[in-house]
Amino acid sequence: MFIDELQPIFREFLQHPLVFTGGLISGSLKLKLSEDPLKSWLEKQGLTNFTYTDSTSDNGSGPQSISID
């Protein structure tokens, strides 16, 4: 039951152990693909055609205040 849910994760790990481990580590360290050193390494590997959107990106506006009557 529980093993069936984890089977896709184990399958990916067995097919590409280095990539899986690197993704797991970069995710746990909260590294962003659009920042160095990960960005420069991806450019060296020729993997620059990725689309990455940062949901927490700063669009130049800081905290805003509101008034509640």
C-alpha positions as CSV (number, residue, x, y, z in Angstrom):
1,M,0.0,0.0,0.0
2,F,2.6,2.6,1.1
3,I,5.2,1.0,-1.2
4,D,3.0,1.5,-4.2
5,E,2.9,5.2,-3.6
6,L,6.7,5.4,-3.4
7,Q,7.3,3.3,-6.4
8,P,7.6,6.2,-8.9
9,I,10.2,7.9,-6.7
10,F,12.3,4.8,-6.4
11,R,12.0,4.2,-10.2
12,E,13.3,7.7,-10.9
13,F,16.1,7.2,-8.4
14,L,17.2,4.0,-10.0
15,Q,17.1,5.3,-13.5
16,H,19.0,8.6,-12.8
17,P,20.6,8.4,-9.3
18,L,22.9,11.4,-9.6
19,V,20.3,13.7,-11.1
20,F,17.7,12.7,-8.6
21,T,20.1,13.2,-5.7
22,G,21.2,16.6,-7.0
23,G,17.6,17.7,-7.4
24,L,16.7,16.5,-3.9
25,I,19.7,18.4,-2.4
26,S,19.0,21.6,-4.4
27,G,15.4,21.4,-3.4
28,S,16.2,20.9,0.3
29,L,18.6,23.8,0.2
30,K,16.0,25.9,-1.6
31,L,18.4,26.8,-4.4
32,K,16.8,28.7,-7.3
33,L,17.6,27.7,-10.9
34,S,17.9,31.3,-11.9
35,E,20.7,32.1,-9.5
36,D,24.3,31.3,-9.3
37,P,26.0,28.8,-8.8
38,L,23.2,26.6,-10.2
39,K,22.5,28.8,-13.1
40,S,26.2,28.9,-14.3
41,W,26.4,25.1,-14.0
42,L,23.3,24.6,-16.0
43,E,24.7,27.0,-18.7
44,K,27.9,25.0,-18.8
45,Q,25.9,21.8,-19.3
46,G,23.9,23.4,-22.1
47,L,20.6,23.4,-20.3
48,T,19.7,27.0,-20.6
49,N,16.4,26.5,-22.4
50,F,14.3,26.0,-19.3
51,T,11.5,28.2,-18.2
52,Y,11.5,29.0,-14.5
53,T,9.0,31.2,-12.9
54,D,9.6,32.3,-9.3
55,S,6.3,32.7,-7.6
56,T,7.9,34.8,-4.9
57,S,9.7,37.2,-7.3
58,D,10.0,40.8,-6.3
59,N,8.5,43.1,-8.9
60,G,9.9,46.2,-7.3
61,S,7.0,46.8,-4.9
62,G,7.7,46.4,-1.3
63,P,5.2,45.9,1.5
64,Q,2.0,47.9,1.1
65,S,-0.1,49.4,3.9
66,I,-3.8,49.3,3.9
67,S,-6.3,51.1,6.1
68,I,-9.3,49.4,7.6
69,D,-12.2,51.5,8.7
